[in-house]
């Protein structure tokens, strides 16, 4: 019996993946050249080398594409997001400060983050990222990834991280990632330590 095509095995169609990848790459390039609101579907399809009907097979509009194009980048941010939990490293030493790595990552993707998180940005994308960072905070603090359980501490830590990122982008990333990371790390650690003190 012949093997089934990938799409019949529950795998994505390679043609769909290529079209999406081309359009998302085009968006990432164009957003470094102009504001997101100035990018049209025609601009994207020309840069990606696909036709207009292909665009609308996958996305509702430019904003929808922007959210999709940023998913992998945002997931990378969440993976590197420094969510302190008031614990020590396995050898008993203080946790290393991962904030410089976070801000280096943001600086490397600054046009993309600025387009979707700052003044002309996307409330939908901000909410999406806040949710992801809050979830990362919960897991880091050893809590179940159950969003039905209220956890204001994780929400507070996530808001502090994301708020700092947005403010830094809005100001054109002043100072080095190392300087920014060193400046706010003690406050993040103190917050996490207070949250881990048992209530009496």
C-alpha positions in Angstrom: 0.0 0.0 0.0 1.5 3.4 -1.0 2.5 5.8 1.7 0.0 8.6 2.3 0.9 12.2 1.4 2.0 14.3 4.5 -1.3 16.1 4.6 -3.1 12.8 5.2 -0.8 11.9 8.0 -1.7 14.9 10.1 1.4 16.8 8.9 1.2 20.3 7.4 1.3 20.6 3.7 4.8 21.7 2.7 3.4 24.2 0.2 1.4 25.9 2.9 4.5 26.0 5.1 6.5 27.6 2.3 3.9 30.2 1.6 3.5 31.2 5.2 7.3 31.3 5.7 7.7 33.5 2.7 5.0 36.0 3.8 6.2 36.0 7.4 9.8 36.7 6.3 8.5 39.5 4.0 6.7 41.1 7.0 9.8 40.9 9.2 11.9 42.6 6.4 9.3 45.3 5.7 8.7 46.3 9.3 12.4 47.3 9.5 11.8 49.7 6.6 8.5 51.3 7.5 5.7 51.4 10.1 3.4 48.4 10.2 0.4 50.6 9.3 2.2 51.6 6.1 2.6 48.0 4.9 0.0 46.7 2.5 -1.0 43.2 1.3 0.5 44.2 -2.1 3.8 45.1 -0.5 3.9 41.7 1.2 2.9 39.5 -1.7 5.4 41.3 -4.0 8.3 40.8 -1.5 7.3 37.2 -0.7 6.8 36.3 -4.4 3.2 34.9 -3.9 -0.1 36.0 -5.3 -2.8 37.9 -3.4 -5.2 34.9 -3.2 -2.4 32.9 -1.5 -2.2 35.6 1.2 -5.9 35.5 1.9 -5.9 31.7 2.1 -3.8 32.1 5.3 -4.4 35.5 6.8 -7.3 37.9 7.3 -5.2 41.1 6.9 -1.7 42.5 7.5 -2.3 42.6 11.3 -3.2 38.9 11.3 0.0 38.1 9.5 2.0 40.3 11.9 0.7 38.3 14.8 1.6 35.0 13.1 5.0 36.2 12.0 5.9 37.1 15.6 4.8 33.9 17.2 8.1 32.2 17.0 10.0 35.4 18.1 7.6 35.8 21.0 8.0 32.2 22.0 11.8 32.8 22.0 11.3 35.8 24.2 9.1 33.8 26.7 11.8 31.0 26.7 14.4 33.6 27.8 12.1 35.7 30.0 13.8 36.0 33.4 11.1 35.2 35.9 12.8 35.1 39.3 11.3 32.7 41.8 13.3 33.4 45.0 15.2 30.1 44.9 18.9 29.4 44.7 20.8 27.7 41.9 21.3 23.9 42.4 24.8 24.5 43.9 23.3 26.9 46.5 24.6 30.1 44.8 22.4 33.0 43.9 20.6 32.7 40.5 22.6 34.3 37.7 21.0 37.4 36.1 19.5 36.4 32.8 18.0 39.9 32.1 20.9 41.0 29.9 20.2 38.1 27.6 16.5 39.1 27.5 17.3 42.7 26.5 19.9 41.6 24.0 17.2 39.5 22.4 14.7 42.5 22.3 17.4 44.8 20.8 18.1 42.3 18.0 14.4 42.3 17.1 13.6 45.9 18.0 11.8 46.9 14.9 9.4 44.0 15.1 8.8 44.4 18.8 8.4 48.1 18.5 5.8 47.7 15.7 3.6 45.4 17.8 4.1 46.5 21.3 4.5 50.3 21.3 2.3 53.3 20.4 1.0 52.0 17.1 1.1 48.4 18.2 -1.4 45.6 18.8 -3.4 45.2 22.0 -4.1 41.7 20.9 -0.3 40.9 20.7 0.4 42.6 24.0 -2.3 40.5 25.7 -0.9 37.4 24.0 2.6 38.0 25.2 1.5 39.0 28.7 -0.4 35.7 29.0 2.7 33.7 27.8 5.1 35.5 30.2 2.6 35.0 33.1 2.4 31.3 32.3 6.2 31.1 32.3 6.2 32.9 35.7 3.8 30.3 37.1 5.9 27.4 35.9 9.1 29.0 37.1 7.6 29.4 40.6 6.6 25.8 40.7 2.9 26.3 40.2 0.5 24.4 37.9 -0.1 25.9 34.5 -3.7 26.3 35.3 -4.9 29.7 34.4 -8.2 29.2 36.3 -6.3 29.5 39.5 -5.7 33.2 40.6 -2.0 34.0 40.9 -1.5 37.7 41.2 2.3 37.4 42.0 3.0 35.8 38.6 0.8 38.4 36.9 2.7 41.1 38.7 6.2 39.7 37.7 5.1 39.3 34.1 3.7 42.8 33.9 7.0 44.2 35.3 9.0 42.3 32.7 6.8 43.3 29.8 6.4 46.9 31.0 10.1 47.3 31.1 10.6 45.9 27.6 7.9 48.2 26.2 9.3 51.3 27.9 12.9 50.5 26.7 11.7 50.1 23.1 9.7 53.3 23.3 12.8 55.2 24.3 14.9 53.6 21.5 16.7 51.2 23.8 18.9 53.5 25.8 21.8 52.0 27.6 23.2 48.5 27.0 21.3 45.3 27.7 23.8 44.6 30.5 23.2 48.0 32.1 19.4 47.7 31.9 19.5 44.1 33.2 21.8 45.0 36.2 19.6 48.0 37.1 16.3 46.1 37.5 17.4 42.6 38.5 17.6 43.3 42.3 14.0 44.6 42.3 12.8 41.5 40.4 14.6 39.2 42.8 13.3 41.1 45.9 9.7 40.8 44.6 10.1 37.1 44.0 11.7 36.6 47.5 8.8 38.4 49.2 6.3 36.4 47.3 7.9 33.1 48.6 7.8 34.1 52.3 5.1 32.0 54.0 2.2 34.0 55.3 1.6 33.9 59.0 
